[in-house]
Amino acid sequence: MLVLVAPGQGAQTPGFLAPWLDLDGAADRLRWWSAVTGLDLIHYGTKADADEIRDTAVAQPLLVASGLAAALALFPQPDDVPDVVGAAAGHSVGELTAAAATGVITAETALTLVRERGRAMAAAAAVTQTGMSAVLGGDPETVLAKIAEHGLTPANMNGAGQIVAAGTLEQLAAFAADPPEKARLRPLAVAGAFHTEHMAPAVSRLAELVPGVTVRDPSVPFLSNSDGTVLRDGHDVVARLVSQVSNPVRWDLCMETMKALGVTGLIEVAPAGTLTALAKRALPGVETVALKTPDDLEAARRLVEAHGGPAAPQSPS
């Protein structure tokens, strides 16, 4: 079984979108999506520096647009997706990419929602100086206890020995001075404490918008960040997209569900690399392809040929 996954904020790097513009129609599509988001996505994906694309209001639309561009390069006919993809998931804002790729919402709806999500989260982050740090290694229970001791939130439980702590910069500084035993800390290039109570205002903003959204059931099983549950109802997917903004990402549970589903191949859309790295450690034996540039499309097509097929009718839920 093949799973299609989309990365979250922090995966972007300066210039990562440039090679994708060489594909037929890609620049035209991104110009249209720039009009939808009110951002020059081509500029931000090709010429902007790391600080510019760190801005939440820029990073999130850029991530969703690039992920959808890569997915369309691999699957030019979206109706073909359920014939070869067995499940889909996105990490954090990547859930919007996955929702559009599986037909729950249109690309334009995903980009409108991510535009508002990014703006609202940036505004929420500006209220208090907050951030996130990855905790690599260490005993998970010890790590969680130390996170709690410093008043932080385990915002991302990523599996493969990685937990992300989020909170105020003061809390993170104290945590860095008193880290969990046998663990390494790495500050993340994000502009706030995402997936914590600090993001509650952004939840309210999205909740105002989604009642007017046209929603369809996903074309393939959708794995939820909240608990790894398999979702087949589009309204469930959208409701969780809203609530997830202020709740922890349980990517570890998503990967456990992938294992239970019998996933044998995983493709990560651009800007790829983060989720394939986690899969290589947590899902041994699963073949992966990171769609970093169009040069990776041929390897992805081979993976589709080797592992693709419709979802099993009796998948875990």
Helices and strands as residue ranges (DSSP letters): E 2-6, G 18-22, H 26-37, H 41-46, H 50-54, H 56-74, G 78-80, H 81-84, E 87-90, H 94-101, H 107-127, E 130-137, H 140-149, E 153-159, E 162-168, H 169-177, E 183-187, G 197-199, H 200-209, G 210-212, E 222-223, E 230-231, H 234-243, G 244-246, H 251-261, E 265-268, H 274-282, E 287-290, G 294-296, H 297-307
